[in-house]
Amino acid sequence: MVNSALGDDVFGEDPTVNMLESKVATLLGKQAALYVPSGTMSNLLAVMVHCKKRGAEAIVGNMSHIYKYEQGGAAHIAGVLLATIQNKPDGTFDLKELEKKFRGEDIHEPVTSLVAIENTHNSCGGKVLPVQWIDEVAAICNKHSVPLHMDGARLMNASVALKESPAKLVQGCDSISICFSKGLSAPVGSCLVGSYHFIEQARRLRKMLGGGMRQAGVIAAAAVVALDEVLPKLVFDHKRAQILAKTIQGLLLKTFTVDVEGVHTNIVMVQISDRSSLLSEQLVQRLEQVSLTETQGDCKTANDEGVIVKAVSFSDKMMRLCLHADITDEELWMAIMKITFVFKELDEACPVQ
Ligand SMILES: Cc1ncc(COP(=O)(O)O)c(C=O)c1O
């Protein structure tokens, strides 16, 4: 970041941003890429470029990030209606149902102008979409002349898990958003990827949204490092996630379960039994507070050493744990000591009825 060559990216003159964009376009086998501040902006730009007319409709999974966590930007800013299709637990959805969802022939209906899928699927626990399924979705979209966007915030995790090139995973997609700030562990930034024409339009709209950054090479440099140095190590996050999942499941507690087979990448979802009064918010709080000393039988509550376990509550009964490049084996073991201690404690305190 310190040594990156800089210029004004709004004029397309930042060499580091330009290098990142062409690197990403090549990696994904597409013509062009656009560096943007966030995954949310990247997805919104895709919706805005693909859905040319206000009142158009985009089909997205009911568990998708675009639908659940992006402030309804598609409706708010683009004037696009999000129609949801039910996600299966593996992040896919039913293709027959998709076929029935396309609308626009009837004068009463909005015109379906986009389909979006998510890979890996965050709310479904970092699940990797099967390549064949993606290609089938693409074929259906093609038949209806509707573009396909992939929210690939964690596409590189999917590529590593499948041992397939990212280009193969997105071969049927017209646009893709990838994030450097998730498993790739850069501080900030995403890329929107697609054809020259698509990216040209997105570049204008990025300016309108206030996402045109000047000497952005400072942060783009971190994204280059993420691709060069963190990407080859994602496999270790996946291995650590397996260890974590198996350890939790191996505790054989009635209150907590992990679907070990369902851990495809760096995300571990912990299910709390419906028959326990415990809520995942309480679990998250306790994990954040517990000290290592306490786990050794001492009564201190301050976080005195080691790691802090910061998890996310996804619903009352579901908590997400996530591995990334900054977590070493040693830190994982310290986290496991805390997790084991807290899980046993709460399993006793809030027994399954
Ligand atoms: C699948 C997915 N898409 C998009 C985003 C949005 O990324 P950002 O937080 O950079 O806006 C996230 C963020 O967690 C995500 O998980």
The ligand as a Gaussian input file, in Angstrom:
#p B3LYP/6-31G(d) Opt

LIG

0 1
 C      -22.795000     -12.527000       0.052000
 C      -22.504000     -11.085000       0.322000
 N      -22.712000     -10.188000      -0.647000
 C      -22.467000      -8.886000      -0.469000
 C      -21.978000      -8.406000       0.726000
 C      -21.777000      -6.930000       0.894000
 O      -20.469000      -6.567000       1.035000
 P      -20.079000      -5.167000       1.739000
 O      -20.165000      -5.413000       3.202000
 O      -18.705000      -4.918000       1.243000
 O      -21.054000      -4.144000       1.269000
 C      -21.740000      -9.302000       1.777000
 C      -21.244000      -8.824000       3.065000
 O      -21.143000      -9.537000       4.027000
 C      -22.023000     -10.676000       1.568000
 O      -21.837000     -11.585000       2.529000

